Amino acid sequence: MAEGNAAVANGDHCTVVFGTHKGKTGVVEDWKLSKSGHASITVRQADGTRFKTLARNAARAGA
């Protein structure tokens, strides 16, 4: 896991680097650990649009 589950936390500005939402940026609003052990996050973009993705697919912006 190059990015890891701890790569982003609530309130961090992040960029999605893998997956369906690749290239999108925003602020992490909701970090959750699922029953299966996968961390998911909700990201709010500047225009207010929200989307969910796996935390391992995101990296802190500017990192």
PDBQT receptor file of N, H, CA, C and O in Angstrom, charges set to zero:
ATOM      1  N   MET A   1       0.843  -1.193   0.000  1.00  0.00    +0.000 N 
ATOM      2  CA  MET A   1       0.000   0.000   0.000  1.00  0.00    +0.000 C 
ATOM      3  C   MET A   1       0.879   1.244   0.000  1.00  0.00    +0.000 C 
ATOM      4  O   MET A   1       1.433   1.618   1.034  1.00  0.00    +0.000 OA
ATOM      5  N   ALA A   2       1.001   1.859  -1.112  1.00  0.00    +0.000 N 
ATOM      6  H   ALA A   2       0.551   1.556  -1.952  1.00  0.00    +0.000 HD
ATOM      7  CA  ALA A   2       1.840   3.040  -1.220  1.00  0.00    +0.000 C 
ATOM      8  C   ALA A   2       1.251   4.213  -0.451  1.00  0.00    +0.000 C 
ATOM      9  O   ALA A   2       1.984   4.955   0.204  1.00  0.00    +0.000 OA
ATOM     10  N   GLU A   3      -0.054   4.387  -0.524  1.00  0.00    +0.000 N 
ATOM     11  H   GLU A   3      -0.649   3.784  -1.055  1.00  0.00    +0.000 HD
ATOM     12  CA  GLU A   3      -0.687   5.534   0.123  1.00  0.00    +0.000 C 
ATOM     13  C   GLU A   3      -1.099   5.214   1.562  1.00  0.00    +0.000 C 
ATOM     14  O   GLU A   3      -0.944   6.062   2.440  1.00  0.00    +0.000 OA
ATOM     15  N   GLY A   4      -1.607   4.039   1.818  1.00  0.00    +0.000 N 
ATOM     16  H   GLY A   4      -1.733   3.349   1.104  1.00  0.00    +0.000 HD
ATOM     17  CA  GLY A   4      -1.968   3.626   3.163  1.00  0.00    +0.000 C 
ATOM     18  C   GLY A   4      -3.230   4.289   3.673  1.00  0.00    +0.000 C 
ATOM     19  O   GLY A   4      -3.636   5.336   3.170  1.00  0.00    +0.000 OA
ATOM     20  N   ASN A   5      -3.848   3.682   4.668  1.00  0.00    +0.000 N 
ATOM     21  H   ASN A   5      -3.518   2.831   5.077  1.00  0.00    +0.000 HD
ATOM     22  CA  ASN A   5      -5.083   4.204   5.229  1.00  0.00    +0.000 C 
ATOM     23  C   ASN A   5      -4.865   5.488   6.009  1.00  0.00    +0.000 C 
ATOM     24  O   ASN A   5      -5.799   6.276   6.161  1.00  0.00    +0.000 OA
ATOM     25  N   ALA A   6      -3.652   5.722   6.509  1.00  0.00    +0.000 N 
ATOM     26  H   ALA A   6      -2.893   5.082   6.386  1.00  0.00    +0.000 HD
ATOM     27  CA  ALA A   6      -3.383   6.905   7.311  1.00  0.00    +0.000 C 
ATOM     28  C   ALA A   6      -2.895   8.074   6.451  1.00  0.00    +0.000 C 
ATOM     29  O   ALA A   6      -2.471   9.094   6.993  1.00  0.00    +0.000 OA
ATOM     30  N   ALA A   7      -2.946   7.946   5.134  1.00  0.00    +0.000 N 
ATOM     31  H   ALA A   7      -3.291   7.117   4.694  1.00  0.00    +0.000 HD
ATOM     32  CA  ALA A   7      -2.436   8.990   4.250  1.00  0.00    +0.000 C 
ATOM     33  C   ALA A   7      -3.256  10.270   4.352  1.00  0.00    +0.000 C 
ATOM     34  O   ALA A   7      -2.711  11.365   4.211  1.00  0.00    +0.000 OA
ATOM     35  N   VAL A   8      -4.550  10.146   4.594  1.00  0.00    +0.000 N 
ATOM     36  H   VAL A   8      -4.993   9.256   4.708  1.00  0.00    +0.000 HD
ATOM     37  CA  VAL A   8      -5.414  11.317   4.716  1.00  0.00    +0.000 C 
ATOM     38  C   VAL A   8      -6.258  11.197   5.980  1.00  0.00    +0.000 C 
ATOM     39  O   VAL A   8      -6.542  10.097   6.452  1.00  0.00    +0.000 OA
ATOM     40  N   ALA A   9      -6.651  12.345   6.516  1.00  0.00    +0.000 N 
ATOM     41  H   ALA A   9      -6.421  13.239   6.132  1.00  0.00    +0.000 HD
ATOM     42  CA  ALA A   9      -7.492  12.392   7.711  1.00  0.00    +0.000 C 
ATOM     43  C   ALA A   9      -8.558  13.455   7.501  1.00  0.00    +0.000 C 
ATOM     44  O   ALA A   9      -8.469  14.255   6.570  1.00  0.00    +0.000 OA
ATOM     45  N   ASN A  10      -9.562  13.465   8.360  1.00  0.00    +0.000 N 
ATOM     46  H   ASN A  10      -9.635  12.815   9.117  1.00  0.00    +0.000 HD
ATOM     47  CA  ASN A  10     -10.621  14.467   8.264  1.00  0.00    +0.000 C 
ATOM     48  C   ASN A  10     -10.026  15.872   8.256  1.00  0.00    +0.000 C 
ATOM     49  O   ASN A  10      -9.159  16.190   9.070  1.00  0.00    +0.000 OA
ATOM     50  N   GLY A  11     -10.490  16.700   7.345  1.00  0.00    +0.000 N 
ATOM     51  H   GLY A  11     -11.195  16.442   6.684  1.00  0.00    +0.000 HD
ATOM     52  CA  GLY A  11     -10.025  18.080   7.244  1.00  0.00    +0.000 C 
ATOM     53  C   GLY A  11      -8.859  18.292   6.298  1.00  0.00    +0.000 C 
ATOM     54  O   GLY A  11      -8.533  19.433   5.973  1.00  0.00    +0.000 OA
ATOM     55  N   ASP A  12      -8.226  17.222   5.852  1.00  0.00    +0.000 N 
ATOM     56  H   ASP A  12      -8.491  16.295   6.116  1.00  0.00    +0.000 HD
ATOM     57  CA  ASP A  12      -7.096  17.336   4.923  1.00  0.00    +0.000 C 
ATOM     58  C   ASP A  12      -7.580  17.674   3.519  1.00  0.00    +0.000 C 
ATOM     59  O   ASP A  12      -8.641  17.218   3.092  1.00  0.00    +0.000 OA
ATOM     60  N   HIS A  13      -6.800  18.472   2.809  1.00  0.00    +0.000 N 
ATOM     61  H   HIS A  13      -5.938  18.842   3.155  1.00  0.00    +0.000 HD
ATOM     62  CA  HIS A  13      -7.027  18.669   1.376  1.00  0.00    +0.000 C 
ATOM     63  C   HIS A  13      -6.365  17.485   0.692  1.00  0.00    +0.000 C 
ATOM     64  O   HIS A  13      -5.217  17.154   0.989  1.00  0.00    +0.000 OA
ATOM     65  N   CYS A  14      -7.084  16.847  -0.222  1.00  0.00    +0.000 N 
ATOM     66  H   CYS A  14      -8.017  17.116  -0.463  1.00  0.00    +0.000 HD
ATOM     67  CA  CYS A  14      -6.530  15.654  -0.858  1.00  0.00    +0.000 C 
ATOM     68  C   CYS A  14      -6.778  15.662  -2.360  1.00  0.00    +0.000 C 
ATOM     69  O   CYS A  14      -7.625  16.390  -2.877  1.00  0.00    +0.000 OA
ATOM     70  N   THR A  15      -6.010  14.826  -3.030  1.00  0.00    +0.000 N 
ATOM     71  H   THR A  15      -5.322  14.235  -2.610  1.00  0.00    +0.000 HD
ATOM     72  CA  THR A  15      -6.163  14.573  -4.457  1.00  0.00    +0.000 C 
ATOM     73  C   THR A  15      -6.330  13.075  -4.629  1.00  0.00    +0.000 C 
ATOM     74  O   THR A  15      -5.577  12.295  -4.047  1.00  0.00    +0.000 OA
ATOM     75  N   VAL A  16      -7.310  12.666  -5.426  1.00  0.00    +0.000 N 
ATOM     76  H   VAL A  16      -7.922  13.301  -5.899  1.00  0.00    +0.000 HD
ATOM     77  CA  VAL A  16      -7.510  11.246  -5.694  1.00  0.00    +0.000 C 
ATOM     78  C   VAL A  16      -6.543  10.852  -6.806  1.00  0.00    +0.000 C 
ATOM     79  O   VAL A  16      -6.549  11.447  -7.884  1.00  0.00    +0.000 OA
ATOM     80  N   VAL A  17      -5.716   9.848  -6.535  1.00  0.00    +0.000 N 
ATOM     81  H   VAL A  17      -5.711   9.365  -5.660  1.00  0.00    +0.000 HD
ATOM     82  CA  VAL A  17      -4.662   9.469  -7.477  1.00  0.00    +0.000 C 
ATOM     83  C   VAL A  17      -4.933   8.149  -8.198  1.00  0.00    +0.000 C 
ATOM     84  O   VAL A  17      -4.244   7.820  -9.163  1.00  0.00    +0.000 OA
ATOM     85  N   PHE A  18      -5.934   7.389  -7.737  1.00  0.00    +0.000 N 
ATOM     86  H   PHE A  18      -6.494   7.656  -6.953  1.00  0.00    +0.000 HD
ATOM     87  CA  PHE A  18      -6.307   6.127  -8.376  1.00  0.00    +0.000 C 
ATOM     88  C   PHE A  18      -7.819   6.014  -8.393  1.00  0.00    +0.000 C 
ATOM     89  O   PHE A  18      -8.506   6.710  -7.644  1.00  0.00    +0.000 OA
ATOM     90  N   GLY A  19      -8.340   5.144  -9.239  1.00  0.00    +0.000 N 
ATOM     91  H   GLY A  19      -7.782   4.579  -9.847  1.00  0.00    +0.000 HD
ATOM     92  CA  GLY A  19      -9.759   4.812  -9.218  1.00  0.00    +0.000 C 
ATOM     93  C   GLY A  19     -10.636   5.704 -10.073  1.00  0.00    +0.000 C 
ATOM     94  O   GLY A  19     -10.153   6.495 -10.883  1.00  0.00    +0.000 OA
ATOM     95  N   THR A  20     -11.936   5.559  -9.875  1.00  0.00    +0.000 N 
ATOM     96  H   THR A  20     -12.329   4.917  -9.217  1.00  0.00    +0.000 HD
ATOM     97  CA  THR A  20     -12.953   6.245 -10.665  1.00  0.00    +0.000 C 
ATOM     98  C   THR A  20     -12.834   7.759 -10.598  1.00  0.00    +0.000 C 
ATOM     99  O   THR A  20     -13.048   8.441 -11.600  1.00  0.00    +0.000 OA
ATOM    100  N   HIS A  21     -12.494   8.294  -9.426  1.00  0.00    +0.000 N 
ATOM    101  H   HIS A  21     -12.320   7.740  -8.612  1.00  0.00    +0.000 HD
ATOM    102  CA  HIS A  21     -12.460   9.746  -9.225  1.00  0.00    +0.000 C 
ATOM    103  C   HIS A  21     -11.057  10.333  -9.392  1.00  0.00    +0.000 C 
ATOM    104  O   HIS A  21     -10.788  11.431  -8.907  1.00  0.00    +0.000 OA
ATOM    105  N   LYS A  22     -10.174   9.621 -10.064  1.00  0.00    +0.000 N 
ATOM    106  H   LYS A  22     -10.393   8.728 -10.458  1.00  0.00    +0.000 HD
ATOM    107  CA  LYS A  22      -8.786  10.057 -10.258  1.00  0.00    +0.000 C 
ATOM    108  C   LYS A  22      -8.733  11.488 -10.792  1.00  0.00    +0.000 C 
ATOM    109  O   LYS A  22      -9.430  11.828 -11.748  1.00  0.00    +0.000 OA
ATOM    110  N   GLY A  23      -7.900  12.323 -10.165  1.00  0.00    +0.000 N 
ATOM    111  H   GLY A  23      -7.333  12.047  -9.389  1.00  0.00    +0.000 HD
ATOM    112  CA  GLY A  23      -7.722  13.700 -10.600  1.00  0.00    +0.000 C 
ATOM    113  C   GLY A  23      -8.577  14.700  -9.850  1.00  0.00    +0.000 C 
ATOM    114  O   GLY A  23      -8.320  15.901  -9.924  1.00  0.00    +0.000 OA
ATOM    115  N   LYS A  24      -9.584  14.238  -9.131  1.00  0.00    +0.000 N 
ATOM    116  H   LYS A  24      -9.792  13.262  -9.071  1.00  0.00    +0.000 HD
ATOM    117  CA  LYS A  24     -10.447  15.152  -8.384  1.00  0.00    +0.000 C 
ATOM    118  C   LYS A  24      -9.777  15.541  -7.072  1.00  0.00    +0.000 C 
ATOM    119  O   LYS A  24      -9.014  14.764  -6.499  1.00  0.00    +0.000 OA
ATOM    120  N   THR A  25     -10.070  16.748  -6.606  1.00  0.00    +0.000 N 
ATOM    121  H   THR A  25     -10.690  17.379  -7.073  1.00  0.00    +0.000 HD
ATOM    122  CA  THR A  25      -9.499  17.240  -5.362  1.00  0.00    +0.000 C 
ATOM    123  C   THR A  25     -10.610  17.746  -4.452  1.00  0.00    +0.000 C 
ATOM    124  O   THR A  25     -11.721  18.023  -4.904  1.00  0.00    +0.000 OA
ATOM    125  N   GLY A  26     -10.298  17.862  -3.182  1.00  0.00    +0.000 N 
ATOM    126  H   GLY A  26      -9.396  17.637  -2.815  1.00  0.00    +0.000 HD
ATOM    127  CA  GLY A  26     -11.275  18.374  -2.233  1.00  0.00    +0.000 C 
ATOM    128  C   GLY A  26     -10.799  18.193  -0.806  1.00  0.00    +0.000 C 
ATOM    129  O   GLY A  26      -9.623  17.933  -0.551  1.00  0.00    +0.000 OA
ATOM    130  N   VAL A  27     -11.747  18.337   0.128  1.00  0.00    +0.000 N 
ATOM    131  H   VAL A  27     -12.702  18.548  -0.079  1.00  0.00    +0.000 HD
ATOM    132  CA  VAL A  27     -11.457  18.232   1.554  1.00  0.00    +0.000 C 
ATOM    133  C   VAL A  27     -12.098  16.947   2.083  1.00  0.00    +0.000 C 
ATOM    134  O   VAL A  27     -13.265  16.666   1.810  1.00  0.00    +0.000 OA
ATOM    135  N   VAL A  28     -11.326  16.183   2.835  1.00  0.00    +0.000 N 
ATOM    136  H   VAL A  28     -10.378  16.411   3.056  1.00  0.00    +0.000 HD
ATOM    137  CA  VAL A  28     -11.843  14.951   3.429  1.00  0.00    +0.000 C 
ATOM    138  C   VAL A  28     -12.803  15.320   4.552  1.00  0.00    +0.000 C 
ATOM    139  O   VAL A  28     -12.445  16.054   5.473  1.00  0.00    +0.000 OA
ATOM    140  N   GLU A  29     -14.036  14.800   4.467  1.00  0.00    +0.000 N 
ATOM    141  H   GLU A  29     -14.327  14.203   3.719  1.00  0.00    +0.000 HD
ATOM    142  CA  GLU A  29     -15.042  15.107   5.484  1.00  0.00    +0.000 C 
ATOM    143  C   GLU A  29     -15.334  13.941   6.408  1.00  0.00    +0.000 C 
ATOM    144  O   GLU A  29     -15.626  14.151   7.585  1.00  0.00    +0.000 OA
ATOM    145  N   ASP A  30     -15.265  12.730   5.911  1.00  0.00    +0.000 N 
ATOM    146  H   ASP A  30     -15.028  12.559   4.954  1.00  0.00    +0.000 HD
ATOM    147  CA  ASP A  30     -15.710  11.592   6.704  1.00  0.00    +0.000 C 
ATOM    148  C   ASP A  30     -14.816  10.396   6.429  1.00  0.00    +0.000 C 
ATOM    149  O   ASP A  30     -14.865   9.816   5.344  1.00  0.00    +0.000 OA
ATOM    150  N   TRP A  31     -13.997  10.023   7.410  1.00  0.00    +0.000 N 
ATOM    151  H   TRP A  31     -13.957  10.494   8.291  1.00  0.00    +0.000 HD
ATOM    152  CA  TRP A  31     -13.110   8.868   7.294  1.00  0.00    +0.000 C 
ATOM    153  C   TRP A  31     -13.729   7.744   8.104  1.00  0.00    +0.000 C 
ATOM    154  O   TRP A  31     -13.962   7.903   9.303  1.00  0.00    +0.000 OA
ATOM    155  N   LYS A  32     -13.998   6.611   7.470  1.00  0.00    +0.000 N 
ATOM    156  H   LYS A  32     -13.808   6.482   6.497  1.00  0.00    +0.000 HD
ATOM    157  CA  LYS A  32     -14.612   5.473   8.166  1.00  0.00    +0.000 C 
ATOM    158  C   LYS A  32     -13.878   4.189   7.835  1.00  0.00    +0.000 C 
ATOM    159  O   LYS A  32     -13.356   4.016   6.733  1.00  0.00    +0.000 OA
ATOM    160  N   LEU A  33     -13.849   3.292   8.807  1.00  0.00    +0.000 N 
ATOM    161  H   LEU A  33     -14.273   3.432   9.702  1.00  0.00    +0.000 HD
ATOM    162  CA  LEU A  33     -13.285   1.967   8.607  1.00  0.00    +0.000 C 
ATOM    163  C   LEU A  33     -14.443   0.982   8.516  1.00  0.00    +0.000 C 
ATOM    164  O   LEU A  33     -15.238   0.866   9.449  1.00  0.00    +0.000 OA
ATOM    165  N   SER A  34     -14.539   0.277   7.399  1.00  0.00    +0.000 N 
ATOM    166  H   SER A  34     -13.893   0.371   6.642  1.00  0.00    +0.000 HD
ATOM    167  CA  SER A  34     -15.646  -0.663   7.191  1.00  0.00    +0.000 C 
ATOM    168  C   SER A  34     -15.420  -1.944   7.991  1.00  0.00    +0.000 C 
ATOM    169  O   SER A  34     -14.337  -2.180   8.526  1.00  0.00    +0.000 OA
ATOM    170  N   LYS A  35     -16.457  -2.754   8.058  1.00  0.00    +0.000 N 
ATOM    171  H   LYS A  35     -17.337  -2.562   7.624  1.00  0.00    +0.000 HD
ATOM    172  CA  LYS A  35     -16.357  -4.037   8.763  1.00  0.00    +0.000 C 
ATOM    173  C   LYS A  35     -15.297  -4.928   8.135  1.00  0.00    +0.000 C 
ATOM    174  O   LYS A  35     -14.668  -5.731   8.824  1.00  0.00    +0.000 OA
ATOM    175  N   SER A  36     -15.100  -4.790   6.839  1.00  0.00    +0.000 N 
ATOM    176  H   SER A  36     -15.611  -4.138   6.280  1.00  0.00    +0.000 HD
ATOM    177  CA  SER A  36     -14.109  -5.620   6.145  1.00  0.00    +0.000 C 
ATOM    178  C   SER A  36     -12.690  -5.069   6.278  1.00  0.00    +0.000 C 
ATOM    179  O   SER A  36     -11.742  -5.685   5.792  1.00  0.00    +0.000 OA
ATOM    180  N   GLY A  37     -12.536  -3.914   6.934  1.00  0.00    +0.000 N 
ATOM    181  H   GLY A  37     -13.306  -3.414   7.330  1.00  0.00    +0.000 HD
ATOM    182  CA  GLY A  37     -11.214  -3.361   7.190  1.00  0.00    +0.000 C 
ATOM    183  C   GLY A  37     -10.723  -2.354   6.176  1.00  0.00    +0.000 C 
ATOM    184  O   GLY A  37      -9.571  -1.926   6.253  1.00  0.00    +0.000 OA
ATOM    185  N   HIS A  38     -11.561  -1.958   5.223  1.00  0.00    +0.000 N 
ATOM    186  H   HIS A  38     -12.496  -2.305   5.160  1.00  0.00    +0.000 HD
ATOM    187  CA  HIS A  38     -11.162  -0.966   4.229  1.00  0.00    +0.000 C 
ATOM    188  C   HIS A  38     -11.594   0.426   4.686  1.00  0.00    +0.000 C 
ATOM    189  O   HIS A  38     -12.734   0.619   5.108  1.00  0.00    +0.000 OA
ATOM    190  N   ALA A  39     -10.687   1.385   4.601  1.00  0.00    +0.000 N 
ATOM    191  H   ALA A  39      -9.761   1.228   4.258  1.00  0.00    +0.000 HD
ATOM    192  CA  ALA A  39     -10.997   2.763   4.983  1.00  0.00    +0.000 C 
ATOM    193  C   ALA A  39     -11.613   3.491   3.796  1.00  0.00    +0.000 C 
ATOM    194  O   ALA A  39     -11.081   3.451   2.687  1.00  0.00    +0.000 OA
ATOM    195  N   SER A  40     -12.739   4.155   4.039  1.00  0.00    +0.000 N 
ATOM    196  H   SER A  40     -13.171   4.188   4.940  1.00  0.00    +0.000 HD
ATOM    197  CA  SER A  40     -13.369   4.955   2.988  1.00  0.00    +0.000 C 
ATOM    198  C   SER A  40     -13.461   6.396   3.456  1.00  0.00    +0.000 C 
ATOM    199  O   SER A  40     -13.511   6.670   4.655  1.00  0.00    +0.000 OA
ATOM    200  N   ILE A  41     -13.483   7.310   2.500  1.00  0.00    +0.000 N 
ATOM    201  H   ILE A  41     -13.443   7.086   1.526  1.00  0.00    +0.000 HD
ATOM    202  CA  ILE A  41     -13.577   8.733   2.823  1.00  0.00    +0.000 C 
ATOM    203  C   ILE A  41     -14.647   9.384   1.960  1.00  0.00    +0.000 C 
ATOM    204  O   ILE A  41     -14.935   8.932   0.852  1.00  0.00    +0.000 OA
ATOM    205  N   THR A  42     -15.228  10.449   2.489  1.00  0.00    +0.000 N 
ATOM    206  H   THR A  42     -14.994  10.816   3.389  1.00  0.00    +0.000 HD
ATOM    207  CA  THR A  42     -16.103  11.313   1.710  1.00  0.00    +0.000 C 
ATOM    208  C   THR A  42     -15.305  12.571   1.426  1.00  0.00    +0.000 C 
ATOM    209  O   THR A  42     -14.733  13.164   2.341  1.00  0.00    +0.000 OA
ATOM    210  N   VAL A  43     -15.262  12.982   0.173  1.00  0.00    +0.000 N 
ATOM    211  H   VAL A  43     -15.727  12.500  -0.570  1.00  0.00    +0.000 HD
ATOM    212  CA  VAL A  43     -14.508  14.168  -0.237  1.00  0.00    +0.000 C 
ATOM    213  C   VAL A  43     -15.488  15.212  -0.744  1.00  0.00    +0.000 C 
ATOM    214  O   VAL A  43     -16.343  14.909  -1.576  1.00  0.00    +0.000 OA
ATOM    215  N   ARG A  44     -15.372  16.451  -0.245  1.00  0.00    +0.000 N 
ATOM    216  H   ARG A  44     -14.677  16.697   0.432  1.00  0.00    +0.000 HD
ATOM    217  CA  ARG A  44     -16.195  17.560  -0.722  1.00  0.00    +0.000 C 
ATOM    218  C   ARG A  44     -15.325  18.446  -1.603  1.00  0.00    +0.000 C 
ATOM    219  O   ARG A  44     -14.301  18.972  -1.168  1.00  0.00    +0.000 OA
ATOM    220  N   GLN A  45     -15.765  18.598  -2.870  1.00  0.00    +0.000 N 
ATOM    221  H   GLN A  45     -16.597  18.170  -3.223  1.00  0.00    +0.000 HD
ATOM    222  CA  GLN A  45     -15.039  19.445  -3.810  1.00  0.00    +0.000 C 
ATOM    223  C   GLN A  45     -15.379  20.914  -3.557  1.00  0.00    +0.000 C 
ATOM    224  O   GLN A  45     -16.304  21.217  -2.803  1.00  0.00    +0.000 OA
ATOM    225  N   ALA A  46     -14.640  21.815  -4.177  1.00  0.00    +0.000 N 
ATOM    226  H   ALA A  46     -13.889  21.569  -4.789  1.00  0.00    +0.000 HD
ATOM    227  CA  ALA A  46     -14.835  23.257  -3.991  1.00  0.00    +0.000 C 
ATOM    228  C   ALA A  46     -16.242  23.706  -4.369  1.00  0.00    +0.000 C 
ATOM    229  O   ALA A  46     -16.765  24.651  -3.779  1.00  0.00    +0.000 OA
ATOM    230  N   ASP A  47     -16.865  23.039  -5.348  1.00  0.00    +0.000 N 
ATOM    231  H   ASP A  47     -16.440  22.271  -5.827  1.00  0.00    +0.000 HD
ATOM    232  CA  ASP A  47     -18.219  23.428  -5.769  1.00  0.00    +0.000 C 
ATOM    233  C   ASP A  47     -19.308  22.804  -4.895  1.00  0.00    +0.000 C 
ATOM    234  O   ASP A  47     -20.494  22.989  -5.170  1.00  0.00    +0.000 OA
ATOM    235  N   GLY A  48     -18.930  22.072  -3.851  1.00  0.00    +0.000 N 
ATOM    236  H   GLY A  48     -17.967  21.921  -3.628  1.00  0.00    +0.000 HD
ATOM    237  CA  GLY A  48     -19.892  21.481  -2.934  1.00  0.00    +0.000 C 
ATOM    238  C   GLY A  48     -20.264  20.045  -3.237  1.00  0.00    +0.000 C 
ATOM    239  O   GLY A  48     -20.938  19.400  -2.434  1.00  0.00    +0.000 OA
ATOM    240  N   THR A  49     -19.838  19.530  -4.380  1.00  0.00    +0.000 N 
ATOM    241  H   THR A  49     -19.290  20.054  -5.032  1.00  0.00    +0.000 HD
ATOM    242  CA  THR A  49     -20.121  18.147  -4.755  1.00  0.00    +0.000 C 
ATOM    243  C   THR A  49     -19.356  17.200  -3.833  1.00  0.00    +0.000 C 
ATOM    244  O   THR A  49     -18.183  17.423  -3.533  1.00  0.00    +0.000 OA
ATOM    245  N   ARG A  50     -20.031  16.143  -3.387  1.00  0.00    +0.000 N 
ATOM    246  H   ARG A  50     -20.984  15.961  -3.630  1.00  0.00    +0.000 HD
ATOM    247  CA  ARG A  50     -19.389  15.145  -2.539  1.00  0.00    +0.000 C 
ATOM    248  C   ARG A  50     -19.308  13.812  -3.272  1.00  0.00    +0.000 C 
ATOM    249  O   ARG A  50     -20.167  13.491  -4.092  1.00  0.00    +0.000 OA
ATOM    250  N   PHE A  51     -18.270  13.043  -2.970  1.00  0.00    +0.000 N 
ATOM    251  H   PHE A  51     -17.572  13.305  -2.304  1.00  0.00    +0.000 HD
ATOM    252  CA  PHE A  51     -18.156  11.682  -3.487  1.00  0.00    +0.000 C 
ATOM    253  C   PHE A  51     -17.394  10.839  -2.485  1.00  0.00    +0.000 C 
ATOM    254  O   PHE A  51     -16.623  11.352  -1.674  1.00  0.00    +0.000 OA
ATOM    255  N   LYS A  52     -17.622   9.537  -2.555  1.00  0.00    +0.000 N 
ATOM    256  H   LYS A  52     -18.248   9.120  -3.214  1.00  0.00    +0.000 HD
ATOM    257  CA  LYS A  52     -16.933   8.597  -1.677  1.00  0.00    +0.000 C 
ATOM    258  C   LYS A  52     -15.888   7.841  -2.482  1.00  0.00    +0.000 C 
ATOM    259  O   LYS A  52     -16.080   7.543  -3.661  1.00  0.00    +0.000 OA
ATOM    260  N   THR A  53     -14.781   7.538  -1.819  1.00  0.00    +0.000 N 
ATOM    261  H   THR A  53     -14.625   7.780  -0.861  1.00  0.00    +0.000 HD
ATOM    262  CA  THR A  53     -13.727   6.739  -2.431  1.00  0.00    +0.000 C 
ATOM    263  C   THR A  53     -12.967   6.030  -1.323  1.00  0.00    +0.000 C 
ATOM    264  O   THR A  53     -13.141   6.346  -0.146  1.00  0.00    +0.000 OA
ATOM    265  N   LEU A  54     -12.141   5.092  -1.685  1.00  0.00    +0.000 N 
ATOM    266  H   LEU A  54     -11.999   4.835  -2.641  1.00  0.00    +0.000 HD
ATOM    267  CA  LEU A  54     -11.302   4.421  -0.699  1.00  0.00    +0.000 C 
ATOM    268  C   LEU A  54     -10.147   5.336  -0.310  1.00  0.00    +0.000 C 
ATOM    269  O   LEU A  54      -9.581   6.028  -1.156  1.00  0.00    +0.000 OA
ATOM    270  N   ALA A  55      -9.803   5.335   0.973  1.00  0.00    +0.000 N 
ATOM    271  H   ALA A  55     -10.263   4.773   1.660  1.00  0.00    +0.000 HD
ATOM    272  CA  ALA A  55      -8.727   6.200   1.462  1.00  0.00    +0.000 C 
ATOM    273  C   ALA A  55      -7.400   5.877   0.784  1.00  0.00    +0.000 C 
ATOM    274  O   ALA A  55      -6.572   6.767   0.588  1.00  0.00    +0.000 OA
ATOM    275  N   ARG A  56      -7.190   4.610   0.423  1.00  0.00    +0.000 N 
ATOM    276  H   ARG A  56      -7.862   3.887   0.582  1.00  0.00    +0.000 HD
ATOM    277  CA  ARG A  56      -5.921   4.242  -0.221  1.00  0.00    +0.000 C 
ATOM    278  C   ARG A  56      -5.782   4.850  -1.612  1.00  0.00    +0.000 C 
ATOM    279  O   ARG A  56      -4.680   4.882  -2.159  1.00  0.00    +0.000 OA
ATOM    280  N   ASN A  57      -6.884   5.336  -2.196  1.00  0.00    +0.000 N 
ATOM    281  H   ASN A  57      -7.779   5.310  -1.751  1.00  0.00    +0.000 HD
ATOM    282  CA  ASN A  57      -6.851   5.954  -3.520  1.00  0.00    +0.000 C 
ATOM    283  C   ASN A  57      -6.551   7.442  -3.464  1.00  0.00    +0.000 C 
ATOM    284  O   ASN A  57      -6.437   8.084  -4.508  1.00  0.00    +0.000 OA
ATOM    285  N   ALA A  58      -6.419   8.006  -2.267  1.00  0.00    +0.000 N 
ATOM    286  H   ALA A  58      -6.512   7.485  -1.419  1.00  0.00    +0.000 HD
ATOM    287  CA  ALA A  58      -6.223   9.452  -2.123  1.00  0.00    +0.000 C 
ATOM    288  C   ALA A  58      -4.889   9.750  -1.455  1.00  0.00    +0.000 C 
ATOM    289  O   ALA A  58      -4.370   8.949  -0.678  1.00  0.00    +0.000 OA
ATOM    290  N   ALA A  59      -4.350  10.916  -1.773  1.00  0.00    +0.000 N 
ATOM    291  H   ALA A  59      -4.771  11.567  -2.404  1.00  0.00    +0.000 HD
ATOM    292  CA  ALA A  59      -3.117  11.389  -1.157  1.00  0.00    +0.000 C 
ATOM    293  C   ALA A  59      -3.320  12.827  -0.715  1.00  0.00    +0.000 C 
ATOM    294  O   ALA A  59      -4.056  13.585  -1.347  1.00  0.00    +0.000 OA
ATOM    295  N   ARG A  60      -2.670  13.191   0.361  1.00  0.00    +0.000 N 
ATOM    296  H   ARG A  60      -2.072  12.576   0.875  1.00  0.00    +0.000 HD
ATOM    297  CA  ARG A  60      -2.747  14.562   0.837  1.00  0.00    +0.000 C 
ATOM    298  C   ARG A  60      -2.236  15.502  -0.243  1.00  0.00    +0.000 C 
ATOM    299  O   ARG A  60      -1.184  15.252  -0.832  1.00  0.00    +0.000 OA
ATOM    300  N   ALA A  61      -2.964  16.577  -0.511  1.00  0.00    +0.000 N 
ATOM    301  H   ALA A  61      -3.819  16.779  -0.032  1.00  0.00    +0.000 HD
ATOM    302  CA  ALA A  61      -2.565  17.538  -1.546  1.00  0.00    +0.000 C 
ATOM    303  C   ALA A  61      -1.262  18.208  -1.126  1.00  0.00    +0.000 C 
ATOM    304  O   ALA A  61      -1.095  18.611   0.025  1.00  0.00    +0.000 OA
ATOM    305  N   GLY A  62      -0.358  18.315  -2.069  1.00  0.00    +0.000 N 
ATOM    306  H   GLY A  62      -0.494  17.987  -3.004  1.00  0.00    +0.000 HD
ATOM    307  CA  GLY A  62       0.920  18.953  -1.801  1.00  0.00    +0.000 C 
ATOM    308  C   GLY A  62       1.929  18.030  -1.144  1.00  0.00    +0.000 C 
ATOM    309  O   GLY A  62       3.043  18.450  -0.829  1.00  0.00    +0.000 OA
ATOM    310  N   ALA A  63       1.549  16.768  -0.933  1.00  0.00    +0.000 N 
ATOM    311  H   ALA A  63       0.644  16.427  -1.189  1.00  0.00    +0.000 HD
ATOM    312  CA  ALA A  63       2.472  15.826  -0.272  1.00  0.00    +0.000 C 
ATOM    313  C   ALA A  63       3.267  15.052  -1.295  1.00  0.00    +0.000 C 
ATOM    314  O   ALA A  63       4.093  14.215  -0.930  1.00  0.00    +0.000 OA
TER     315      ALA A  63
